[in-house]
Amino acid sequence: MGMNSGMKRFLLVVLVALMVLTCVYAADSAGSVNSGTLGSETAGVGTPASETLVPKTLIEKFSYVVGYRTGSYYYAYKSQLYPEMLDEFAILGDEDYTAGTPRYTATQMDQIVNDYIADYTSRRAALAVTNLQAAEDFLAENAKSNDVYTTQSGLQYRIIKQGTGVRPQQTDTVELDYELKLLDGTVMDSSYARGAHSSFPLTNVIAGFSEGCQLMPLGSHYIFYIHPDLGYGENGAGTIEPNSLLVFEVETYSIVE
């Protein structure tokens, strides 16, 4: 017996929700799942997407299908899995679902999903190879600097200021400031920009960040250069590409009791 579209959408929403709940980030969340109507961020202005947009490219069609099948959970799907999806076409899909006027059959939607995931996976695999080589080239050169230290695991760090407090243990939660950059200098996250300290349990962050914080007497200011194997690895995380080198600037303040 075939599955109706309402049941398929429900099951996809549950699947996406479960995938989101199992993802763990080392840094503060850059956003939250939109629990309202998918188009609510742009509601009340302009013309409905259904009157102006026509999906043509694969990414446009894929965004449409995800919006059609997952509704407001699209934002979680985008942030956790496929960050290049296009909001306007997802909104179009959600509008068509509400109106009961899909632009594709269920079989066509399945094919769009399969085609996009195959293409995306192939491109990510190529990026993983390129990024790993770039990371290792950088670290090899960086290790030659007199003020850069390398641990047994391969973590590199530079001391900007050495504090005088105790060193955190792996079981501690540390109050700190941090900025995360990629190899090209792109800032991905920053507590400095938010103007508020962050607190992280060192058991719940990427290995390189945890190790680095344990090297720092409280009151220290370090820069970590984290090999992909100690970071997000070949899977990446959200908009962080697979096998990206991570550069963290970190200042530690206290251990949270």
Beta strands, then each sheet from edge to edge (+ up, - down):
strand 1: 148-150
strand 2: 156-161
strand 3: 173-182
strand 4: 187-190
strand 5: 198-201
strand 6: 221-226
strand 7: 246-256
sheet 1: 1+ 2- 6+ 7- 3+ 4-
sheet 2: 1+ 2- 6+ 7- 3+ 5-
end
